[in-house]
Each structure stands twice: as structure tokens, then as C-alpha cells.
Amino acid sequence: MKLFLGRDFLEKLPKKRLNDLDQYEPACREIIQAVKLEGDKAVLRYTAKFDQVELGTEQLLVSVDEVQAAYANVSDDFLPALQQAISNIEDFHRRQLRNSWMVTQQDGSILGQNYSAIERAGIYVPGGTAPYPSSVLMNAIPARIAGVQEIVMTTPPGRDGRVNPYILVAADQLGIKSIYKAGGVQAIAALAYGTESVTPVDKIVGPGNSYVTVAKKLVYGQVDIDMIAGPSEVMVLADSSANPKFVAADLLSQAEHDTEACAVLATDDKRLAEAVQIEVSRQWATLSRKEIASAALAKNGAIVLVKDMDEGIQIVNQYAAEHLELLVE
């Protein structure tokens, strides 16, 4: 991880290093057009090409038996942790609900706003280098609370033709019945335009790689999307009261997402900075995704020594990371 003094960080490590997405557009357009014209046939062809697994049309939709079998393939502590996470996330998002309102003017005219849920939402859950059951929760729970009538999920299958059991259990706990074994651009196209097996949705949400991001950009207008997301970031602002083990763990948890991920600590305590460097090295050695985390930290990892918390706050505000943690008194 690079070491910076104060505001030098903002000059030498510019924020929001979005990938150049234009290079992915030709391939994405070709796949989207194929899915529009050929439906399931194109989805299965690209699944075989990119995910290295041959599926039949009848295997696209995850069966009830597959979902039930997934419970035997997750760790004993997963379900209680999952249920606690669901409770926490539900509590957060219930507070975001907006109320409809109307007022009658003196002349009898009525003004107001009416909030109602969309009918069908499509959730994209990445597979690839790691399973993310958290993506299921973070996208399905707000939709459910908002009152979305039907939630459809797509996620790439493994080479054995199965979906990761942790993802299936998370989806089942949230009542998601329509889960399709499709990832990448072909999944986004299927959600947007529909196929023989997939009914088109009104909005597509969820993270993905650069191809998925560009695909969402290209289908926007046909459907709504959540956002065009860049590489993930975390910034931790910490003082002498912070536990270096926790700081290091939080930096690494972001770095292991992707080689382009960014993890930054800003602190006014030199001893904490040194302790975090030691902890990052110690914890890194135990990670299953340490090569990815190492590449991210080498490229976009930083410890910023600030003269005081006021300067730290200024840097935090100017950098405006995707995720911010305050580990301060």
C-alpha cells in the first residue's frame, strides 16, 4: 500500500478510476442482438462459450429440487448469519419508504405525488471468481419492501451446471422463485428483452464486471437500471482509538472484490498507520483471494497520514468514496 501525506493523496491517486468501457461495446451489442433474435438459443450458446457448461433449455430455470439440495451444501453457521443480515437490511430499507401525498388547492385543483412499485424487477448476481449472496440481499430486500410483485434473478452457473448453494439459499429465504442459470451480457439481454423462458422485467439491478456494466448501459431505455458502476472503493477514517485488526480486515474485504478495487485509510495517528500495514500483511496471507487483493492494494491501496481530523474530513469529502467508515472516538 502506498503512503501519502495529507492532500498529496488526492493529486497522486486520482479518484474514480473508471475503466474505459467503450472497448466492450461491440461485443456487448453483438450478444444483445443475438439474444433479441434467437432468445434461449443464444443465451445457451454464450453460456457454453463463456461459462464452459452446456445446458438445455429445460435447465435454464433452477428447479425446486436444486434449491432444496442447496441447504445441505452450506455451512451450519450460514443460515443464522443470513437471517440476521436480512433482518438488519430490512430494518434499514423500511426507513427509506416514501409516502404518497395529495393536497387540494383553493381553486379545487389537486396536486400530489403517488409512489407505487414496479411490477417486475430483475436482479443480476455475479458468479465468476467468487459467490456474492450479499448481492441477493442488497438488491432483493429493497424491491420486496417497495412492493415489487415479482423478482427474477439471473446468475452464472458453475462448470458443473449448478448455481452456488449460498446464492440459492439466500434467494430462497427471500422468496425468489424464478432463478435462471445465465450470466454476463446474455443474462442482461434476456432480462431486458425476454426469451422463451425469461419474461422481460421493468428494471435491472445488481453488480457485475465491465461487460455486464456496458450491457446494462446499452439496454437502458428498454428497461430501467440502477447505475453505471465503476470499481468498488472504501475509505476508512480512523484515529488512535481504532483497532488496527478491524481496519486491516475492512481494507482487505474491499480489495479482494476486484483487481481494480480501491482501499484507503486516512488517519492522524502514525502508530495506527504502521500497525495497519503489519495487520494487512498478516491477514492477507490467509485470504483465499489474496492474489486479487494484492493486485488491488498495489495499484489502488493507500494510507494517508493527515495532520488532524479536520484535514482527514476534508480529504474524505473530496475523495467521496463509494463506501466510508468512521472508526473514530
N, C-alpha and C positions, 0 to 999 in steps of 0.2 A: 504494500500500500504506500502511496506517495505521501510525503509530509509537506504541508503548506503552512505558511504563516499568514494568518488573517485573510485579508482581501486578495492576496496573491492567488488564492484558490479560484476565485471567480474568473480571473484573467487566463489562468493556465489550464484549467479544466472546465471548458465551457459546458453549460447545462444543455439538456435536451438534445443529446446526440442521436437524432432520429436517423435511422438507416435511409439510404437513398432507395426509395420504394419503386421508382419508375422502372427499374430494370426488371421487376417482377410482372409488370402489367401484361406484356404479350402472352406469356404462358398462362396467366390467370384468365385472360379474355378467351383463349382457346378452350380451356377446360369449361368455363362457364357456358360458352356457346354449345359445346358438345352435350352438356347436361340438359340445356334447354331443348335441344333437338332429339336427344336419344334417351333421356330420363335415366331409369335404373341401370340400363346397359352401360352408359358412360360412367356412372358412379362406381359400378363394379369394376370396370376396366381400369380406372385410375386408382382404385383401391388396390387392385392386384399390382399395378405398376409401382406405386409409392409405398404401400404398406406391406408388400410382399405376401399377400394372402389372397387366395381365390375363394370367393363367396358366391353363393347362388342368390337369386332374388329373394327366396324364402328365408334366407339367413340374415338379410339386412336388418330386420327388426329383432331386437333382443327378446327372447322368449321368456315367459314367466318362469320356466324351469331354470333358465340360466340365472335369472335374478335370485331365485331362492337358493341355488347352489353357491352363489357368491358369499352368502353368510358364513359358510363353512371354511372360507378361504381368507378371512380377515382375522387379525389378532384379537384376542379376548378383550383388550382394553380399548379397541377402536369404537365399538358401538356406544359405550358410555361417554367417551370423549366427543363423538359425533353429536349425540343428543344434547350434550351441554353446549356445544358450539351452535347448534340450531336454536336453542333457547336464547342464547346471547344475541345472535344475529337478528332473530325475530323481534326481540325487545328493542333493538336499535332502530330497525326499519319501521316498526309501528309508529314511532315518534315522527316519521317523515310524512305520514299520510296527510294529504291536503283536503280541506273541506270545501265543498261546493257552496256557493252563496248567491243570493239574488236580492236586489233592492228595487223598490218601486219609487220612481221619481214623482214629483208633484204633478206633472202632466199625465201621469198614468203609465209612462213607458217603464219597461222592466229591463234592468241591466244585471249582469252577473257572470259568473264562471261556473261551469259544470265539469267536474272531474270524473272520468269513467275509465275503466280498464280496457286495454285492447283485448281482442278475442283469443289470439294465438301468439305465443312467444316461442322463439327458437333459441336454445342455449347451446353454444359450442363449448365443449370441454376438451382441452388438449390431451393428447396421449404422448406420443414421441418419447422424449428422454426420461419423462417422469409422470406419474399419475397425479392429478390435482383434484381430489374430492372437494377441496375448498372452493374450487370454481363452480361446482354444482351448487353448493350452499349460497355463495355470494350472489349468484345470478337467479336461482330459482326462488329463494325466500322472498326477495322484494316483489317478484312477479306474483307470487302466491298471496302476499299481503295486499297487494294492489287490487287483487280480484281477477287476475287473468284466468280465463276459462280453461285454456289448455296449454300445457307446457310441453314442448317437444325438445328432445336432446339428441345431439349427434356427437360422437366421439370415435376416434380411430381404433380399430381392433388391433390386437397383437398378432404376431405371425401364426399363433395357434387359432386364430379366428374368434378369439374371445375378447370381451371388454374387461378391463381391470376390475377386480372384485370390489375394491374400495370405492370406485366410482359408482358401480351398480348399487351397492348398499346405500350410499349417500342419496342417490336418485330415488331409490325405493322408499327410504324414510321420509322423503318429501312428496311422495305420491305421484312421481313421474312415471307414466305408463308407456309412453312412446319414446323408445331409445333406439337410435339407429347406429349401426356399425359403419360409420363413414367419417372421414376426417378431411382436413385440407380444403382446397378450393372446391372440390366436388361436393363436399358437405354444405358449404355456404351456398353454392348454386342450387342445390336441392331444396334447402330451406327457403330460398328466395323465390324460385320459380316452380317448385313442386316437381314430382316424378310420379310414376305409377304407384309407388309405395309411400312417398312423403307428400303430405298436404302442405302447401306453402303457408308461411307464417306472416305475421304483420311486422315483427321486429326481431332482429338477430342480435344477441349479446354474447359476450364471453371473449376471453383472450385467445391468442394464437400466434403463430410465427409470422414472418413477413408476408408469406403467400396468403395466409388467412386474412391478414390485415388489409392487403390490397384487394382481395376478393370482396371483403365487406365494403370497401370503398366503391368498388365497381357496381355492386348491386344496390347501393344506396339510391333511393328514389323508387325502385321497385318495392323495397321494404325499408323500414327504418332500421338504424343501427345504434349502438351505444356510443362509440367513438372510434377515432383512428389513433390507436395507442402506439407509443414508442417503447423502447427498452425500459424495464422496470427500475425504479430508484427508491432508495431510502436514505434519509439524513437523520442522524441522531445528534441531538444537542444535549450534552452531558456536563455535569460539574463534578466536584470531588466526592459527592455523595453517591455517585453511580457505581454499580457493581461491574467491574471490567468483564466478568464472565458473561453477564447478560448482554452487555454492549457488543462483545465479540460475536455472540450467538446470533444477535439480531442482524448484524452486518453480514454474516455468512449466510443466513437464511435468505437474504435478498440476492447475494452474489451467486448462489447456486441455481437461481432461476435460469440464467442465460449468460453466455459469454459477454454480452453487451450490457448486462445489468450494472447498476452503479450503487455503491455503498460508501457513505461518507460519515465520518464522525467529526463534529465540531466541539471543542472543549477548551476551557480556560485552565485546565489542570494538566501540567506536563506529566506528572506521575501517572495519571489515569491514561493518558495517551500511550505511554510506554507499556503499561500493564495490558492495555487492549491489544497492542501489537503482539505481545507474548501470547495472549489468550487466542488470538486469531490463528497464529501458527500452530498452537497446541490442538485447538478444536478442528482446524482444517484437516489435520492428519487423520481424523476419524470419519470424515464425510464420505459417503458413497459417491457423491458427485463433486469430488474435490478438484478434478481437472477443470470442470466448468467454473467453479468458484475461484480457482486460482487465476484463470484467464481473465475473469471479470475484475478481480481485485488488482491484477497487474495493470489492466488497461484503465479502469474507471474507479478504483478504490482510493480513498484518501482519508487522511487525518489532518484536520485543520486546527492549528493552535491559535486561539484568539486571546486578546489581552484581557477581555472581560465578557460577561454575559450580554452586555449591550451590543458589543460587536458581533457576538455569536448570533444574536437575534437578527441583526441587520443582514448577515450572510444567509441565514435560514430563509428570510423573507425574499431576498434577491434570487437565491437559487430555486426556491419554490419546488421542492422535490415532490414526487408522487406520494410518498409516504414520509411522515415526520413523526419522530418520537422525542419526547421531552423527558429525559432522565435527570431531573434537577430537584433540588430541595423545594 
